Amino acid sequence: MTERAEFHSVAPVIPVLDLKAALDRYRLLGFAVNEYAGDDDYGFAERDGVSLHLTDWAEHDPKRTASVVYLYVSDADAVYDEWAAAGVPGRLVRPVDAEYGLREFAYIDPDGTLHRVGSFLRD
């Protein structure tokens, strides 16, 4: 019998219209970023073990092909404050307590990606 393989991480691939602008935006949001060294317009944004891949896709239409990522963090309010101070373009929605036990906020970037960010409510 074969031992069951474990999953270790996930890295969503997010379409963007301008890779350099997207990498700059993620840098302002506190991520370490770098561009793929090969021929493809591809990049990486990493923070505290979370990895997002970015692909420059000319056919991307934020109204049709946008992504959604959910980021679990230790303190949603602290991340919201940090991101609000960063002054990145897009729309930032204030944190709220959700009925399912999370404190969460949303950030929609210019490429249409919805970043939902949440932390578990403390008892």
C-alpha positions in Angstrom: 0.0 0.0 0.0 1.3 3.4 -1.0 1.6 6.1 1.7 -0.7 9.0 1.2 1.1 12.1 0.0 0.7 15.3 2.0 -0.1 18.8 0.6 2.3 21.4 1.9 1.2 24.7 0.4 -0.8 26.4 -2.3 0.1 29.3 -4.5 -2.8 30.9 -6.4 -1.9 32.3 -9.9 -3.4 35.8 -10.2 -3.8 37.4 -13.6 -2.7 41.0 -13.9 -2.5 43.5 -16.8 0.8 45.1 -15.8 3.2 42.9 -13.9 5.6 45.6 -12.8 2.7 47.7 -11.4 1.3 44.6 -9.6 4.7 43.8 -8.1 5.1 47.4 -6.9 1.6 47.2 -5.4 2.3 44.0 -3.5 5.6 45.4 -2.3 3.7 48.3 -0.8 1.4 45.8 0.9 4.4 44.3 2.7 5.2 41.4 0.4 8.7 40.4 -0.8 8.4 40.4 -4.6 10.5 39.2 -7.5 10.1 38.8 -11.2 10.6 35.4 -12.9 14.0 35.4 -14.6 12.8 33.6 -17.8 11.0 34.9 -20.8 7.5 34.9 -19.4 6.0 37.9 -17.6 5.5 36.2 -14.3 6.2 37.2 -10.8 6.0 36.2 -7.1 4.8 37.9 -4.0 5.6 36.3 -0.7 4.9 37.2 2.9 5.1 35.0 6.1 4.8 31.7 4.2 2.0 32.9 1.9 2.9 32.8 -1.8 1.0 34.5 -4.6 2.0 34.0 -8.2 1.3 36.8 -10.7 1.0 36.4 -14.5 0.8 39.2 -17.0 -2.1 38.2 -19.2 -3.0 40.5 -22.1 -6.5 39.0 -22.3 -7.3 39.6 -18.7 -10.5 41.5 -18.2 -11.0 42.5 -14.5 -14.8 42.3 -15.0 -14.6 38.7 -16.3 -11.4 37.0 -15.3 -10.6 38.5 -11.9 -9.5 36.3 -9.0 -10.4 36.0 -5.3 -7.9 35.0 -2.6 -8.6 34.6 1.1 -5.7 35.4 3.4 -5.9 34.2 7.0 -3.8 36.5 9.3 -3.2 36.9 13.0 -4.8 40.3 13.2 -7.1 41.6 10.4 -7.3 45.1 11.9 -3.5 45.5 12.0 -3.2 44.4 8.4 -6.0 46.7 7.4 -4.3 49.6 9.1 -1.0 48.7 7.4 -2.6 48.4 3.9 -4.6 51.6 4.4 -1.4 53.5 5.2 0.3 52.1 2.1 -1.9 54.2 -0.1 -2.2 51.5 -2.9 -4.7 52.1 -5.7 -7.9 50.1 -5.6 -10.7 49.9 -3.0 -10.2 49.0 0.7 -13.3 48.0 2.7 -13.2 48.4 6.5 -13.0 45.3 8.8 -16.2 43.8 10.2 -17.1 40.9 12.4 -18.6 38.1 10.3 -21.3 35.8 11.7 -19.0 32.9 11.0 -16.4 33.9 13.6 -14.0 36.0 11.6 -13.0 39.6 11.7 -12.4 40.4 8.0 -11.9 43.2 5.4 -11.6 43.3 1.7 -9.2 44.9 -0.8 -10.0 45.0 -4.5 -7.0 45.9 -6.6 -7.0 47.6 -10.0 -6.8 44.2 -11.7 -10.1 43.2 -10.1 -8.6 40.7 -7.6 -10.6 40.5 -4.4 -8.3 40.0 -1.4 -10.4 38.9 1.6 -8.3 39.1 4.7 -9.5 37.6 8.0 -8.5 36.6 11.5 -10.4 34.4 14.0 -12.4 36.3 16.6 -11.2 35.9 20.1 -13.6 34.7 22.8 
